[in-house]
Amino acid sequence: HIWVRETGKQVYLGGYEREDHAAEAFDVAALKCKGSKAKINFEIQKYEELLKYIHTITLDELVMAVRRQSQGFARGSSKFRGVTRHPNGRWEARIGMPGSKHIYLGLFNEEQEAARAYDRALVKLRGGQAATNFSLSNYNEQLKEYHLDQHQGILANSTAAKSAAAAGAPPPL
């Protein structure tokens, strides 16, 4: 975890089997949040390449990239999240939902194809907070759909609240 002053919250960086990997994850997040003056575990020279482009990504993108490297990132029989090898040899993509439910996304010949299907569906569900296998920048169309759905949901709730108020009923929850 790292404390992010701007949000007033701790941010989870993943679970690591090796202490040095956890320390590197912390360092990367600290450098993003606090710049080159951050107190880090390793020498700043270790991160010279990263420092050249760290300003081009958001904190959320960086945190998701760091989490993807952790052992706490569920993978099953595949190296990708949301993908498992099916008994017929093909790759199954599905999204786990609360209450041990799953959204089945299909069977795919290629493991990466299944991972992309998982990513696209997850971004439609969770937007920029989705823990994708590949860079979130690959899913701009799905992000647009997510934001449009969110906007339409807000408008629908607003319309329902106005109708309820006009009828003298309490607004919907």
DOMIGU-64432 format. One record per atom (N, C-alpha, C): residue number from 1; residue in one letter; atom name; x, y, z. Coordinates in nm, 2 decimals. Layout:
SITE pos code site      u      v      w
SITE NUM    A   CA      X      Y      Z
...
This chain:
SITE pos code site      u      v      w
SITE   1    H    N   0.08  -0.12   0.00
SITE   1    H   CA   0.00   0.00   0.00
SITE   1    H    C   0.09   0.13   0.00
SITE   2    I    N   0.03   0.23  -0.06
SITE   2    I   CA   0.10   0.36  -0.05
SITE   2    I    C  -0.01   0.46  -0.03
SITE   3    W    N   0.02   0.56   0.05
SITE   3    W   CA  -0.07   0.67   0.09
SITE   3    W    C  -0.06   0.77  -0.02
SITE   4    V    N  -0.18   0.81  -0.08
SITE   4    V   CA  -0.18   0.91  -0.18
SITE   4    V    C  -0.25   1.03  -0.12
SITE   5    R    N  -0.17   1.13  -0.10
SITE   5    R   CA  -0.21   1.25  -0.03
SITE   5    R    C  -0.33   1.32  -0.11
SITE   6    E    N  -0.32   1.33  -0.24
SITE   6    E   CA  -0.42   1.40  -0.32
SITE   6    E    C  -0.56   1.34  -0.30
SITE   7    T    N  -0.57   1.20  -0.28
SITE   7    T   CA  -0.70   1.14  -0.26
SITE   7    T    C  -0.73   1.11  -0.12
SITE   8    G    N  -0.63   1.12  -0.03
SITE   8    G   CA  -0.65   1.10   0.11
SITE   8    G    C  -0.68   0.95   0.14
SITE   9    K    N  -0.63   0.86   0.05
SITE   9    K   CA  -0.65   0.72   0.06
SITE   9    K    C  -0.52   0.64   0.04
SITE  10    Q    N  -0.53   0.52   0.10
SITE  10    Q   CA  -0.42   0.42   0.07
SITE  10    Q    C  -0.46   0.35  -0.06
SITE  11    V    N  -0.36   0.32  -0.14
SITE  11    V   CA  -0.38   0.24  -0.27
SITE  11    V    C  -0.30   0.11  -0.26
SITE  12    Y    N  -0.38   0.00  -0.29
SITE  12    Y   CA  -0.32  -0.13  -0.29
SITE  12    Y    C  -0.24  -0.15  -0.41
SITE  13    L    N  -0.12  -0.20  -0.40
SITE  13    L   CA  -0.03  -0.22  -0.51
SITE  13    L    C  -0.01  -0.37  -0.55
SITE  14    G    N  -0.07  -0.46  -0.48
SITE  14    G   CA  -0.06  -0.60  -0.52
SITE  14    G    C   0.00  -0.68  -0.41
SITE  15    G    N   0.00  -0.82  -0.43
SITE  15    G   CA   0.07  -0.91  -0.34
SITE  15    G    C   0.19  -0.97  -0.40
SITE  16    Y    N   0.30  -0.97  -0.33
SITE  16    Y   CA   0.43  -1.02  -0.39
SITE  16    Y    C   0.49  -1.12  -0.30
SITE  17    E    N   0.55  -1.23  -0.36
SITE  17    E   CA   0.61  -1.33  -0.29
SITE  17    E    C   0.75  -1.29  -0.24
SITE  18    R    N   0.81  -1.20  -0.32
SITE  18    R   CA   0.95  -1.16  -0.29
SITE  18    R    C   0.95  -1.01  -0.24
SITE  19    E    N   1.02  -0.99  -0.13
SITE  19    E   CA   1.03  -0.85  -0.07
SITE  19    E    C   1.08  -0.75  -0.17
SITE  20    D    N   1.18  -0.78  -0.25
SITE  20    D   CA   1.24  -0.68  -0.34
SITE  20    D    C   1.13  -0.64  -0.45
SITE  21    H    N   1.05  -0.74  -0.49
SITE  21    H   CA   0.94  -0.70  -0.59
SITE  21    H    C   0.84  -0.61  -0.53
SITE  22    A    N   0.80  -0.63  -0.40
SITE  22    A   CA   0.71  -0.54  -0.33
SITE  22    A    C   0.77  -0.40  -0.32
SITE  23    A    N   0.90  -0.40  -0.28
SITE  23    A   CA   0.98  -0.27  -0.27
SITE  23    A    C   0.98  -0.20  -0.40
SITE  24    E    N   1.00  -0.26  -0.51
SITE  24    E   CA   1.00  -0.20  -0.64
SITE  24    E    C   0.86  -0.14  -0.67
SITE  25    A    N   0.76  -0.22  -0.64
SITE  25    A   CA   0.62  -0.17  -0.67
SITE  25    A    C   0.60  -0.04  -0.59
SITE  26    F    N   0.64  -0.04  -0.46
SITE  26    F   CA   0.62   0.08  -0.38
SITE  26    F    C   0.70   0.20  -0.44
SITE  27    D    N   0.83   0.17  -0.48
SITE  27    D   CA   0.91   0.28  -0.53
SITE  27    D    C   0.85   0.34  -0.66
SITE  28    V    N   0.80   0.26  -0.75
SITE  28    V   CA   0.74   0.31  -0.87
SITE  28    V    C   0.62   0.40  -0.83
SITE  29    A    N   0.53   0.35  -0.74
SITE  29    A   CA   0.42   0.43  -0.70
SITE  29    A    C   0.46   0.56  -0.63
SITE  30    A    N   0.56   0.55  -0.55
SITE  30    A   CA   0.61   0.67  -0.47
SITE  30    A    C   0.67   0.77  -0.57
SITE  31    L    N   0.74   0.73  -0.67
SITE  31    L   CA   0.80   0.82  -0.77
SITE  31    L    C   0.69   0.89  -0.85
SITE  32    K    N   0.58   0.82  -0.88
SITE  32    K   CA   0.47   0.88  -0.95
SITE  32    K    C   0.40   0.98  -0.86
SITE  33    C    N   0.38   0.95  -0.73
SITE  33    C   CA   0.31   1.04  -0.64
SITE  33    C    C   0.39   1.16  -0.59
SITE  34    K    N   0.52   1.13  -0.57
SITE  34    K   CA   0.60   1.23  -0.50
SITE  34    K    C   0.72   1.28  -0.58
SITE  35    G    N   0.74   1.22  -0.70
SITE  35    G   CA   0.85   1.27  -0.78
SITE  35    G    C   0.98   1.21  -0.73
SITE  36    S    N   1.09   1.26  -0.79
SITE  36    S   CA   1.22   1.21  -0.76
SITE  36    S    C   1.27   1.24  -0.62
SITE  37    K    N   1.20   1.32  -0.55
SITE  37    K   CA   1.23   1.35  -0.40
SITE  37    K    C   1.17   1.24  -0.31
SITE  38    A    N   1.10   1.14  -0.36
SITE  38    A   CA   1.03   1.04  -0.28
SITE  38    A    C   1.14   0.96  -0.21
SITE  39    K    N   1.10   0.91  -0.09
SITE  39    K   CA   1.19   0.82  -0.01
SITE  39    K    C   1.16   0.68  -0.07
SITE  40    I    N   1.26   0.62  -0.14
SITE  40    I   CA   1.24   0.49  -0.20
SITE  40    I    C   1.34   0.39  -0.15
SITE  41    N    N   1.32   0.26  -0.18
SITE  41    N   CA   1.40   0.15  -0.13
SITE  41    N    C   1.53   0.13  -0.20
SITE  42    F    N   1.53   0.16  -0.33
SITE  42    F   CA   1.65   0.14  -0.41
SITE  42    F    C   1.70   0.27  -0.46
SITE  43    E    N   1.82   0.27  -0.52
SITE  43    E   CA   1.88   0.39  -0.57
SITE  43    E    C   1.80   0.44  -0.69
SITE  44    I    N   1.79   0.57  -0.70
SITE  44    I   CA   1.70   0.63  -0.81
SITE  44    I    C   1.75   0.59  -0.95
SITE  45    Q    N   1.88   0.56  -0.96
SITE  45    Q   CA   1.93   0.52  -1.09
SITE  45    Q    C   1.86   0.40  -1.15
SITE  46    K    N   1.81   0.31  -1.06
SITE  46    K   CA   1.74   0.19  -1.10
SITE  46    K    C   1.61   0.23  -1.19
SITE  47    Y    N   1.56   0.35  -1.17
SITE  47    Y   CA   1.44   0.39  -1.23
SITE  47    Y    C   1.46   0.50  -1.33
SITE  48    E    N   1.58   0.52  -1.38
SITE  48    E   CA   1.61   0.62  -1.48
SITE  48    E    C   1.52   0.61  -1.60
SITE  49    E    N   1.50   0.50  -1.66
SITE  49    E   CA   1.41   0.48  -1.78
SITE  49    E    C   1.27   0.51  -1.75
SITE  50    L    N   1.22   0.46  -1.64
SITE  50    L   CA   1.08   0.49  -1.59
SITE  50    L    C   1.06   0.64  -1.58
SITE  51    L    N   1.15   0.71  -1.52
SITE  51    L   CA   1.14   0.85  -1.49
SITE  51    L    C   1.12   0.93  -1.62
SITE  52    K    N   1.17   0.88  -1.73
SITE  52    K   CA   1.16   0.95  -1.86
SITE  52    K    C   1.01   0.96  -1.91
SITE  53    Y    N   0.93   0.86  -1.87
SITE  53    Y   CA   0.79   0.86  -1.92
SITE  53    Y    C   0.68   0.85  -1.81
SITE  54    I    N   0.72   0.85  -1.69
SITE  54    I   CA   0.62   0.83  -1.58
SITE  54    I    C   0.52   0.94  -1.58
SITE  55    H    N   0.55   1.06  -1.62
SITE  55    H   CA   0.46   1.17  -1.63
SITE  55    H    C   0.35   1.16  -1.74
SITE  56    T    N   0.37   1.06  -1.83
SITE  56    T   CA   0.28   1.05  -1.94
SITE  56    T    C   0.16   0.96  -1.91
SITE  57    I    N   0.16   0.89  -1.79
SITE  57    I   CA   0.05   0.80  -1.75
SITE  57    I    C  -0.01   0.85  -1.62
SITE  58    T    N  -0.13   0.82  -1.60
SITE  58    T   CA  -0.20   0.86  -1.48
SITE  58    T    C  -0.16   0.77  -1.37
SITE  59    L    N  -0.19   0.81  -1.24
SITE  59    L   CA  -0.16   0.72  -1.13
SITE  59    L    C  -0.24   0.59  -1.14
SITE  60    D    N  -0.37   0.60  -1.18
SITE  60    D   CA  -0.45   0.48  -1.19
SITE  60    D    C  -0.39   0.38  -1.29
SITE  61    E    N  -0.34   0.43  -1.41
SITE  61    E   CA  -0.28   0.34  -1.51
SITE  61    E    C  -0.15   0.28  -1.45
SITE  62    L    N  -0.07   0.36  -1.37
SITE  62    L   CA   0.05   0.30  -1.32
SITE  62    L    C   0.02   0.20  -1.21
SITE  63    V    N  -0.08   0.22  -1.13
SITE  63    V   CA  -0.12   0.13  -1.02
SITE  63    V    C  -0.17   0.00  -1.09
SITE  64    M    N  -0.25   0.01  -1.19
SITE  64    M   CA  -0.30  -0.11  -1.25
SITE  64    M    C  -0.18  -0.19  -1.32
SITE  65    A    N  -0.09  -0.12  -1.38
SITE  65    A   CA   0.03  -0.19  -1.44
SITE  65    A    C   0.11  -0.26  -1.33
SITE  66    V    N   0.13  -0.19  -1.21
SITE  66    V   CA   0.20  -0.25  -1.10
SITE  66    V    C   0.13  -0.38  -1.05
SITE  67    R    N   0.00  -0.36  -1.03
SITE  67    R   CA  -0.08  -0.48  -0.98
SITE  67    R    C  -0.07  -0.60  -1.07
SITE  68    R    N  -0.07  -0.57  -1.21
SITE  68    R   CA  -0.07  -0.68  -1.30
SITE  68    R    C   0.06  -0.76  -1.29
SITE  69    Q    N   0.17  -0.70  -1.23
SITE  69    Q   CA   0.29  -0.78  -1.21
SITE  69    Q    C   0.29  -0.86  -1.08
SITE  70    S    N   0.19  -0.83  -1.00
SITE  70    S   CA   0.20  -0.90  -0.87
SITE  70    S    C   0.14  -1.04  -0.87
SITE  71    Q    N   0.18  -1.12  -0.78
SITE  71    Q   CA   0.13  -1.26  -0.77
SITE  71    Q    C  -0.01  -1.26  -0.72
SITE  72    G    N  -0.06  -1.15  -0.66
SITE  72    G   CA  -0.20  -1.14  -0.62
SITE  72    G    C  -0.30  -1.12  -0.73
SITE  73    F    N  -0.25  -1.11  -0.85
SITE  73    F   CA  -0.33  -1.09  -0.97
SITE  73    F    C  -0.38  -1.23  -1.02
SITE  74    A    N  -0.50  -1.26  -1.00
SITE  74    A   CA  -0.55  -1.40  -1.03
SITE  74    A    C  -0.54  -1.43  -1.17
SITE  75    R    N  -0.49  -1.56  -1.20
SITE  75    R   CA  -0.46  -1.60  -1.34
SITE  75    R    C  -0.51  -1.74  -1.37
SITE  76    G    N  -0.53  -1.83  -1.27
SITE  76    G   CA  -0.58  -1.96  -1.31
SITE  76    G    C  -0.48  -2.04  -1.39
SITE  77    S    N  -0.52  -2.11  -1.49
SITE  77    S   CA  -0.43  -2.19  -1.58
SITE  77    S    C  -0.37  -2.11  -1.69
SITE  78    S    N  -0.41  -1.98  -1.70
SITE  78    S   CA  -0.35  -1.90  -1.81
SITE  78    S    C  -0.26  -1.79  -1.74
SITE  79    K    N  -0.18  -1.73  -1.83
SITE  79    K   CA  -0.10  -1.62  -1.78
SITE  79    K    C  -0.18  -1.49  -1.78
SITE  80    F    N  -0.31  -1.50  -1.82
SITE  80    F   CA  -0.39  -1.38  -1.83
SITE  80    F    C  -0.51  -1.40  -1.73
SITE  81    R    N  -0.55  -1.28  -1.68
SITE  81    R   CA  -0.66  -1.28  -1.59
SITE  81    R    C  -0.79  -1.30  -1.67
SITE  82    G    N  -0.88  -1.38  -1.61
SITE  82    G   CA  -1.01  -1.40  -1.67
SITE  82    G    C  -1.01  -1.51  -1.78
SITE  83    V    N  -0.90  -1.58  -1.79
SITE  83    V   CA  -0.88  -1.68  -1.90
SITE  83    V    C  -0.84  -1.81  -1.84
SITE  84    T    N  -0.90  -1.92  -1.88
SITE  84    T   CA  -0.86  -2.06  -1.83
SITE  84    T    C  -0.87  -2.15  -1.96
SITE  85    R    N  -0.78  -2.25  -1.95
SITE  85    R   CA  -0.79  -2.35  -2.06
SITE  85    R    C  -0.91  -2.44  -2.04
SITE  86    H    N  -0.98  -2.45  -2.14
SITE  86    H   CA  -1.10  -2.54  -2.14
SITE  86    H    C  -1.06  -2.68  -2.16
SITE  87    P    N  -1.14  -2.78  -2.12
SITE  87    P   CA  -1.10  -2.92  -2.14
SITE  87    P    C  -1.08  -2.96  -2.29
SITE  88    N    N  -1.15  -2.88  -2.38
SITE  88    N   CA  -1.14  -2.91  -2.52
SITE  88    N    C  -1.01  -2.85  -2.58
SITE  89    G    N  -0.93  -2.78  -2.50
SITE  89    G   CA  -0.80  -2.73  -2.55
SITE  89    G    C  -0.81  -2.58  -2.59
SITE  90    R    N  -0.94  -2.53  -2.60
SITE  90    R   CA  -0.95  -2.39  -2.63
SITE  90    R    C  -0.95  -2.30  -2.50
SITE  91    W    N  -0.95  -2.17  -2.52
SITE  91    W   CA  -0.94  -2.08  -2.40
SITE  91    W    C  -1.07  -2.02  -2.37
SITE  92    E    N  -1.11  -2.03  -2.25
SITE  92    E   CA  -1.24  -1.97  -2.21
SITE  92    E    C  -1.22  -1.84  -2.14
SITE  93    A    N  -1.30  -1.74  -2.17
SITE  93    A   CA  -1.29  -1.61  -2.11
SITE  93    A    C  -1.42  -1.59  -2.03
SITE  94    R    N  -1.40  -1.54  -1.90
SITE  94    R   CA  -1.52  -1.51  -1.82
SITE  94    R    C  -1.48  -1.42  -1.71
SITE  95    I    N  -1.58  -1.34  -1.67
SITE  95    I   CA  -1.56  -1.24  -1.56
SITE  95    I    C  -1.63  -1.29  -1.44
SITE  96    G    N  -1.55  -1.30  -1.33
SITE  96    G   CA  -1.61  -1.34  -1.20
SITE  96    G    C  -1.68  -1.22  -1.14
SITE  97    M    N  -1.80  -1.25  -1.08
SITE  97    M   CA  -1.88  -1.14  -1.02
SITE  97    M    C  -1.90  -1.18  -0.87
SITE  98    P    N  -1.94  -1.08  -0.79
SITE  98    P   CA  -1.96  -1.11  -0.65
SITE  98    P    C  -2.07  -1.22  -0.64
SITE  99    G    N  -2.06  -1.30  -0.54
SITE  99    G   CA  -2.15  -1.41  -0.51
SITE  99    G    C  -2.12  -1.53  -0.60
SITE 100    S    N  -2.00  -1.55  -0.64
SITE 100    S   CA  -1.95  -1.66  -0.72
SITE 100    S    C  -2.03  -1.68  -0.85
SITE 101    K    N  -2.07  -1.58  -0.90
SITE 101    K   CA  -2.13  -1.58  -1.04
SITE 101    K    C  -2.03  -1.55  -1.14
SITE 102    H    N  -2.05  -1.59  -1.26
SITE 102    H   CA  -1.96  -1.56  -1.37
SITE 102    H    C  -2.03  -1.51  -1.49
SITE 103    I    N  -1.97  -1.42  -1.57
SITE 103    I   CA  -2.02  -1.38  -1.70
SITE 103    I    C  -1.94  -1.46  -1.80
SITE 104    Y    N  -2.00  -1.55  -1.87
SITE 104    Y   CA  -1.93  -1.63  -1.97
SITE 104    Y    C  -1.91  -1.55  -2.10
SITE 105    L    N  -1.79  -1.54  -2.15
SITE 105    L   CA  -1.76  -1.46  -2.27
SITE 105    L    C  -1.73  -1.54  -2.39
SITE 106    G    N  -1.71  -1.67  -2.37
SITE 106    G   CA  -1.69  -1.75  -2.49
SITE 106    G    C  -1.56  -1.83  -2.49
SITE 107    L    N  -1.55  -1.92  -2.59
SITE 107    L   CA  -1.43  -2.00  -2.61
SITE 107    L    C  -1.35  -1.94  -2.73
SITE 108    F    N  -1.22  -1.94  -2.71
SITE 108    F   CA  -1.13  -1.88  -2.82
SITE 108    F    C  -1.02  -1.97  -2.85
SITE 109    N    N  -0.97  -1.97  -2.97
SITE 109    N   CA  -0.86  -2.05  -3.01
SITE 109    N    C  -0.73  -2.00  -2.95
SITE 110    E    N  -0.71  -1.87  -2.94
SITE 110    E   CA  -0.59  -1.82  -2.89
SITE 110    E    C  -0.61  -1.76  -2.75
SITE 111    E    N  -0.51  -1.78  -2.66
SITE 111    E   CA  -0.51  -1.73  -2.53
SITE 111    E    C  -0.52  -1.58  -2.52
SITE 112    Q    N  -0.45  -1.51  -2.60
SITE 112    Q   CA  -0.45  -1.36  -2.61
SITE 112    Q    C  -0.58  -1.31  -2.66
SITE 113    E    N  -0.65  -1.38  -2.75
SITE 113    E   CA  -0.78  -1.34  -2.80
SITE 113    E    C  -0.88  -1.35  -2.68
SITE 114    A    N  -0.87  -1.45  -2.60
SITE 114    A   CA  -0.96  -1.46  -2.49
SITE 114    A    C  -0.93  -1.35  -2.39
SITE 115    A    N  -0.81  -1.32  -2.37
SITE 115    A   CA  -0.77  -1.21  -2.27
SITE 115    A    C  -0.82  -1.08  -2.32
SITE 116    R    N  -0.82  -1.05  -2.45
SITE 116    R   CA  -0.87  -0.93  -2.50
SITE 116    R    C  -1.02  -0.92  -2.49
SITE 117    A    N  -1.09  -1.03  -2.51
SITE 117    A   CA  -1.24  -1.04  -2.49
SITE 117    A    C  -1.27  -1.01  -2.34
SITE 118    Y    N  -1.19  -1.07  -2.25
SITE 118    Y   CA  -1.21  -1.04  -2.11
SITE 118    Y    C  -1.19  -0.89  -2.08
SITE 119    D    N  -1.09  -0.83  -2.13
SITE 119    D   CA  -1.06  -0.69  -2.11
SITE 119    D    C  -1.17  -0.60  -2.16
SITE 120    R    N  -1.21  -0.63  -2.29
SITE 120    R   CA  -1.32  -0.54  -2.35
SITE 120    R    C  -1.44  -0.55  -2.26
SITE 121    A    N  -1.48  -0.66  -2.22
SITE 121    A   CA  -1.61  -0.68  -2.14
SITE 121    A    C  -1.59  -0.61  -2.00
SITE 122    L    N  -1.47  -0.63  -1.94
SITE 122    L   CA  -1.45  -0.57  -1.81
SITE 122    L    C  -1.45  -0.42  -1.81
SITE 123    V    N  -1.39  -0.36  -1.92
SITE 123    V   CA  -1.39  -0.22  -1.93
SITE 123    V    C  -1.53  -0.16  -1.95
SITE 124    K    N  -1.61  -0.24  -2.02
SITE 124    K   CA  -1.75  -0.19  -2.04
SITE 124    K    C  -1.82  -0.19  -1.90
SITE 125    L    N  -1.79  -0.29  -1.82
SITE 125    L   CA  -1.85  -0.30  -1.68
SITE 125    L    C  -1.79  -0.20  -1.58
SITE 126    R    N  -1.66  -0.18  -1.58
SITE 126    R   CA  -1.60  -0.11  -1.47
SITE 126    R    C  -1.52   0.02  -1.51
SITE 127    G    N  -1.52   0.04  -1.64
SITE 127    G   CA  -1.45   0.17  -1.69
SITE 127    G    C  -1.30   0.17  -1.66
SITE 128    G    N  -1.25   0.28  -1.63
SITE 128    G   CA  -1.11   0.30  -1.60
SITE 128    G    C  -1.05   0.23  -1.48
SITE 129    Q    N  -1.14   0.17  -1.40
SITE 129    Q   CA  -1.10   0.10  -1.28
SITE 129    Q    C  -1.08  -0.05  -1.31
SITE 130    A    N  -1.11  -0.09  -1.43
SITE 130    A   CA  -1.09  -0.23  -1.47
SITE 130    A    C  -0.95  -0.28  -1.46
SITE 131    A    N  -0.92  -0.39  -1.41
SITE 131    A   CA  -0.79  -0.45  -1.40
SITE 131    A    C  -0.77  -0.54  -1.52
SITE 132    T    N  -0.72  -0.47  -1.63
SITE 132    T   CA  -0.71  -0.54  -1.76
SITE 132    T    C  -0.57  -0.61  -1.77
SITE 133    N    N  -0.57  -0.70  -1.87
SITE 133    N   CA  -0.45  -0.77  -1.90
SITE 133    N    C  -0.35  -0.69  -1.98
SITE 134    F    N  -0.41  -0.61  -2.07
SITE 134    F   CA  -0.33  -0.52  -2.16
SITE 134    F    C  -0.36  -0.38  -2.12
SITE 135    S    N  -0.28  -0.29  -2.17
SITE 135    S   CA  -0.30  -0.15  -2.14
SITE 135    S    C  -0.44  -0.10  -2.17
SITE 136    L    N  -0.49  -0.02  -2.07
SITE 136    L   CA  -0.62   0.03  -2.08
SITE 136    L    C  -0.64   0.12  -2.21
SITE 137    S    N  -0.53   0.18  -2.26
SITE 137    S   CA  -0.54   0.26  -2.38
SITE 137    S    C  -0.58   0.18  -2.50
SITE 138    N    N  -0.58   0.05  -2.50
SITE 138    N   CA  -0.63  -0.03  -2.61
SITE 138    N    C  -0.78  -0.04  -2.61
SITE 139    Y    N  -0.84   0.01  -2.51
SITE 139    Y   CA  -0.99  -0.01  -2.50
SITE 139    Y    C  -1.07   0.12  -2.50
SITE 140    N    N  -1.03   0.22  -2.58
SITE 140    N   CA  -1.09   0.35  -2.58
SITE 140    N    C  -1.24   0.34  -2.62
SITE 141    E    N  -1.27   0.25  -2.71
SITE 141    E   CA  -1.42   0.24  -2.75
SITE 141    E    C  -1.50   0.19  -2.64
SITE 142    Q    N  -1.45   0.09  -2.56
SITE 142    Q   CA  -1.52   0.03  -2.45
SITE 142    Q    C  -1.53   0.14  -2.34
SITE 143    L    N  -1.43   0.22  -2.32
SITE 143    L   CA  -1.43   0.33  -2.22
SITE 143    L    C  -1.54   0.43  -2.26
SITE 144    K    N  -1.55   0.46  -2.39
SITE 144    K   CA  -1.66   0.55  -2.43
SITE 144    K    C  -1.80   0.49  -2.40
SITE 145    E    N  -1.81   0.36  -2.43
SITE 145    E   CA  -1.94   0.29  -2.40
SITE 145    E    C  -1.97   0.30  -2.25
SITE 146    Y    N  -1.87   0.27  -2.17
SITE 146    Y   CA  -1.89   0.27  -2.02
SITE 146    Y    C  -1.94   0.41  -1.98
SITE 147    H    N  -1.87   0.52  -2.02
SITE 147    H   CA  -1.91   0.65  -1.98
SITE 147    H    C  -2.04   0.69  -2.03
SITE 148    L    N  -2.08   0.65  -2.16
SITE 148    L   CA  -2.21   0.67  -2.21
SITE 148    L    C  -2.32   0.61  -2.12
SITE 149    D    N  -2.29   0.48  -2.09
SITE 149    D   CA  -2.39   0.41  -2.00
SITE 149    D    C  -2.40   0.47  -1.87
SITE 150    Q    N  -2.29   0.52  -1.81
SITE 150    Q   CA  -2.30   0.59  -1.68
SITE 150    Q    C  -2.38   0.72  -1.69
SITE 151    H    N  -2.36   0.79  -1.80
SITE 151    H   CA  -2.43   0.92  -1.82
SITE 151    H    C  -2.58   0.89  -1.84
SITE 152    Q    N  -2.61   0.79  -1.92
SITE 152    Q   CA  -2.75   0.75  -1.94
SITE 152    Q    C  -2.82   0.71  -1.81
SITE 153    G    N  -2.75   0.64  -1.73
SITE 153    G   CA  -2.80   0.60  -1.60
SITE 153    G    C  -2.83   0.72  -1.51
SITE 154    I    N  -2.74   0.81  -1.51
SITE 154    I   CA  -2.76   0.93  -1.43
SITE 154    I    C  -2.88   1.01  -1.48
SITE 155    L    N  -2.90   1.02  -1.61
SITE 155    L   CA  -3.01   1.09  -1.67
SITE 155    L    C  -3.14   1.02  -1.64
SITE 156    A    N  -3.14   0.88  -1.64
SITE 156    A   CA  -3.26   0.80  -1.61
SITE 156    A    C  -3.30   0.82  -1.46
SITE 157    N    N  -3.20   0.82  -1.37
SITE 157    N   CA  -3.23   0.85  -1.23
SITE 157    N    C  -3.28   0.99  -1.21
SITE 158    S    N  -3.23   1.08  -1.28
SITE 158    S   CA  -3.27   1.22  -1.26
SITE 158    S    C  -3.42   1.24  -1.31
SITE 159    T    N  -3.45   1.17  -1.43
SITE 159    T   CA  -3.58   1.18  -1.48
SITE 159    T    C  -3.68   1.11  -1.39
SITE 160    A    N  -3.64   0.99  -1.33
SITE 160    A   CA  -3.73   0.92  -1.24
SITE 160    A    C  -3.75   1.00  -1.11
SITE 161    A    N  -3.65   1.07  -1.06
SITE 161    A   CA  -3.66   1.16  -0.94
SITE 161    A    C  -3.76   1.27  -0.97
SITE 162    K    N  -3.74   1.33  -1.09
SITE 162    K   CA  -3.83   1.45  -1.12
SITE 162    K    C  -3.98   1.40  -1.13
SITE 163    S    N  -4.00   1.28  -1.19
SITE 163    S   CA  -4.13   1.23  -1.20
SITE 163    S    C  -4.19   1.20  -1.07
SITE 164    A    N  -4.11   1.14  -0.98
SITE 164    A   CA  -4.16   1.10  -0.85
SITE 164    A    C  -4.19   1.23  -0.77
SITE 165    A    N  -4.11   1.33  -0.78
SITE 165    A   CA  -4.13   1.46  -0.71
SITE 165    A    C  -4.26   1.52  -0.76
SITE 166    A    N  -4.29   1.52  -0.89
SITE 166    A   CA  -4.41   1.58  -0.95
SITE 166    A    C  -4.53   1.50  -0.90
SITE 167    A    N  -4.52   1.37  -0.87
SITE 167    A   CA  -4.63   1.29  -0.83
SITE 167    A    C  -4.64   1.29  -0.68
SITE 168    G    N  -4.55   1.36  -0.61
SITE 168    G   CA  -4.55   1.37  -0.46
SITE 168    G    C  -4.49   1.24  -0.39
SITE 169    A    N  -4.43   1.16  -0.47
SITE 169    A   CA  -4.37   1.04  -0.41
SITE 169    A    C  -4.22   1.06  -0.38
SITE 170    P    N  -4.16   0.98  -0.29
SITE 170    P   CA  -4.02   1.00  -0.26
SITE 170    P    C  -3.94   0.95  -0.38
SITE 171    P    N  -3.82   1.02  -0.40
SITE 171    P   CA  -3.74   0.98  -0.51
SITE 171    P    C  -3.69   0.84  -0.50
SITE 172    P    N  -3.67   0.77  -0.62
SITE 172    P   CA  -3.62   0.63  -0.62
SITE 172    P    C  -3.47   0.63  -0.56
SITE 173    L    N  -3.44   0.52  -0.50
SITE 173    L   CA  -3.30   0.50  -0.45
SITE 173    L    C  -3.21   0.46  -0.56
